[in-house]
């Protein structure tokens, strides 16, 4: 039976009852369809464009819209958060994994090679960061997505393996990744109306790009990754997310809002290609590529499911609701400004 808004089935509300559900449910549905009925996504025209090929352009739109929300007042905190995310998500884990390699060699530990550890642990899912921070964080948290623009891909893996001279980072690729964000910052600061127009973008595009990302996750690869891939995913969420959480608490002083740091505990879908990229540059890693790829595929799905749950649990346990607090602060600021404007109008009428 429909309610007063004409809702027959509360799909959206039900989806959002699950932590990160706006991204998780479409992601899982996309992976199921992409695994068992991939031809359905290849019929062409708008169907293929929206449900299979839309991830990058929609994420780019989300990044632009996020940039418009970053004002001169919030710019400093965005850069600080970006630095903390890179430190906890990529730099410290990479150094520790290279330290582990000094004792274990490239074979790694518990059947997970150093190659798989580096590829998964130093690489963050920017889309999931935006989804989680969009639902539970503040604008400055969403702005820190640029950390994912830097560590999304093989760059940090190559950098840490770079003792063999593989650390050549394509600067132009990094520049291209942050241009939409920087343009958004420019437009939002020049014209506040654009900032208001683009505020709803996250809630609109996240389910669609999540579904498209899911179509690239083959559940057969996840299954082949087995227990070791699941353990890798749990490690990435708990360890790297935990490091960013500590950065939020100790460096950023975010107190009970520090749980947002766990939103960085992900492995990006692009990490699946990292072993092959590394092996192409250094053939000595070729024997690890197959196993590492399947383990990372499993870790990508595990982190996508686990990260929102952990971040939400930590935030709720601390009694924090950053997004709601931010909206309340904005409403209070608007109310404080309203009387002044009304007084100005009154004086104008009297004159």
N, C-alpha and C positions, 0 to 999 in steps of 0.2 A: 504494500500500500504506500502511495507517495505521501511525502510530507508537504508543508506549505511551500517549500522551494521547488517542488516538482521532482524530488529525488525518489526514484523507485528502489534502487539499491545503493547504499552508501559506500561505494567503491573507494572513493578518495579518502574518506574518513577512516575506513577500515584499514587501508594501506598505511596510513600515518600512525596507527596505533602501534605498529611495529617500529622500533628504533631504526631510523634510516630507511623506513619502508618505501618512501617515494623513489629511492634509488634501488634498494635491494630487490624488491618484488619484480620490477621491470627487468632488472639485470638477470635474475634467475629465469624468468619467462623467456627472455631473449636467448639465453644459453640453451634452454630446452628446445626451442624452435630451431635454433641454428645447428643443433646436434642431430635432431631426429627428422626435421623437415626443412633442410636448407634451401631446397628448390622453391619453397613458398616465398622466400625472400629475394628470389632472382627473376621475378616475373616482369621487372622493369618499371619504368615510369615513376610516378609519385610513391608507389608502394615501396620499391627498393630504395628510392632516395630518402624516404623518411625512416623506415624501419631497419635499414641495413647500413646505409652510407652517411647517416646524419651526425654521427658522434662528433667528429672534429668541428664541423661548422657550428653545431649547437653549443659545444664547449667554448668555442671562440666567442660566440655571442654572449654566453654567460660570463666569460672573462671580461669582455668589454663592459657589460652591465655592472659587473663588480667594480671595475675601475671607476665608473661614474659615481659610485657611492663613497669613494675615498676623497675626502676634502683635505684642505691644508691642515685642518685641526687633527685629522686622523692619520696623516701621511707618515709621521714619525713612528707611531706605534706599529704601523704596517711593516715598515722596514725592520723594526726590532723583532717582531714576530717571525718574519721571514728568516732572519739570521738564526734565531733559536731553532726553527724547524730544520734548517739545513744542518746545523750543528748536531742536533739530536737524531735526525733521521738518516743523514748521509755521512757526515764527517767522522763522528765518534764510532758508529757501527763499522764503517769501512776500515778505520785504523785497527779496531779490535779484531776484525776478521783477518786482516793481513798479519796481525800478531799471532793469531791462532795458526795460520798457515806455516809459521816458522817452526811449529811443533808437529803439525799433522801432515804437512805437504799439501799438494793440490787436492788430495783425496778428501780432505775435510773431516767431518765427524758424523757418526750415526748414519752413514750412507749418503750424506748431503755434502757435495763437493764445495770447495772454496768458491768456485765459479757460480754455483747456484746460490750460495749465501750472499755473495757480493751483489749479484744481479737483483735478488729479491729484497735484501735488507737496505740497500742504498737508494732504492727507486720508489717514489711515492705516487699514488693514484690521485692526481689533481682533481679529477671529477668527483671522486668520493669525498675528498677534503672539502670541496665546495658544497657538496650535498649535506654533509654533516654540519659544517659551520653555518650553512644557510638555514638549517632547521634549529640548531642549538647554540650557535655562536653569535658574535658581533660582526659588524661590517669590517673592522680591522682584522679580524680572524680570516674572513673570506678573502680580503686583499692579499693575505700572505700566500695565496695560491702560487705566486711567482716562484716560491721555493720548488714547487713541483715542476714548473716550467724549466727549471735548471737541472733537477735531478731525474726527470722523466726520460728514460732511455739509457743507453750504455755508457754515458759520459763518466759517471763516477766509478763504474766498474773498470773501465779502461784506465781511468786516472790512478786507481789504487793498484792495478796490475802494471801500472806504468813504469815499473822498474825495468821492463823490457822495451821501453820507448813507445808504448801504445797510447799514451795519454794525450792524443791530439784532439782537442775539443773544437768542433766547428762553431766558431763564434757567431757566424751569420745565422745558424739554426737557433741559437739561444736568443739572439736579437729578435728574430721572427716570432718566437714564442711569447715575448713580452710586449710586442707592439700593440696588440689589441687592448691590453690592460692600460698601457700608457696613454693611448688615444682616449680610452674611457675616462681616465683621470682628467685629461685636458678638457674634454667635452663637459663632464660633470661640474668642473670648477668654473667654466665659462658660462654655462647655462643650467641653473638649478632645475629648470623644468624638465630637462632631459633626465636628471637624476630621479625625479618623481615618476616619469613615464616608465623608466626601466626597473623600478623597484620590484615589480612582480615577476621579472624574468626568471629568477631561480625556480620558483614553484611551477612555472610553465614548462621549462625546457628539461629539467632534471629527469623526469620519468622517460622522456623520449630518447635522450642521449644514453641513458642507462640501458634501455632496451637494445639500442644499436651496439653498445659496447658488449652486451651479453652475447649477441650473435657471434662474436669472435672468440668466445670461450667454448671450446669443444669438451663436452663432459667426458668423452673417452680419454682425452689427455689428462683430465683431472683424475679419473679412475686409475690411469697408469702411474700417476704420481704417487698413489698409494699413501701409506702411513707416513712415509718420510716427507712427502709433500704437505700433508696435513700438519705435521710437526713444524715444518718450515713456516707455514702460514701462521701458526700459533706463536712461534718465536718472533716473527716480524711484528705482529700486533702487540704482543706483550712487551718485548724488549725495546724495539725502536719507538713504539708509541709511549712506552714508559719513560724513555729518555726525554722525549719532547714534553711529556707531562712534567718531569722534573724541571725542565727549562722554563716552562710556564710558571711553575711554583717558585723556583729559586731565583731565576733571572728576571722574569717579567712581573713577578709578584702579583699574580692573578688570583691567589687565594683559592676560594672554593670553585672558581671558574677554571681551574687548571686542568680539569678533566678533558677540556677541548683538545689538549695536546695529544690524546690518544687517537684523534682523527687522522694523525699522520702515520699511524701504524699500519700502512697498507703496502701492497705491491701492485704496481701498475701493470695493465695488460701489455704495455710495451716491453716489460721486463722479459716476457716470453721469448722475444727475439734476441735478447742480449747475448746468450751463450753462443749463438751462431755468429754474431758480429765479432765477439772476442776471438772465436776460433778462426775466423777469416783473417784476423790480424795476426794471430799467433797460433799456428797449427798444433802446437803442443797441447792445446786445450780441446782438440777435436774429439778425443775419446770420452769427454765428459758432457758433450753437447746434448745427446739424446736424453740421458737421465735427468740432467739439469733442466731441460726444457719442460719435461712432464712434471717435475717437482714444482717448478715455478708456476705452471698452469694451475696446479692444485692450490698453491699458495695464494694466487690471485683471487680465486673464488673464496677460499677460507677467510682471507683478510677482508674481503668485501662484506662477508656475512658477520664476521666477529667484531670488526672495528667499531661500527655504530653501536653495537650492543655494549661493548666495554666502555666507550666514551659516555654513553647515556647513563649507564649504571654508576660510573664514578661521579658524574655531575649530580645525579639525583641523590646519591648517598651523601654528597657534600651539601645538598640543599641549594644547588645553583641552577638558575635558568637564565643564562646570559642574553638570549634573544628576547625573552619577555622583559627582562630588566632594561635592555636597550630601548625597546618600544615604550616602556613606561617613562624612561628618562626623556625621550623625544617628545612624548605627549606633555610632560610637565614643563619642558622648555617652551613648547608652543603655547601652553596656557599662560606662562609667565610673560611671554611676549605680547599676548593678546590685549591685556589691559592697557599697555603702553600705546598700542596702535589705536585702541578705542579712545584713549585720552586725546591722542593727536587728532582724531576725526572730530571729537567734540569741540576742541579748540578751533578747528577749521570751520565748523558750522557756526560757532559763535561769532567769528570774524565776518 
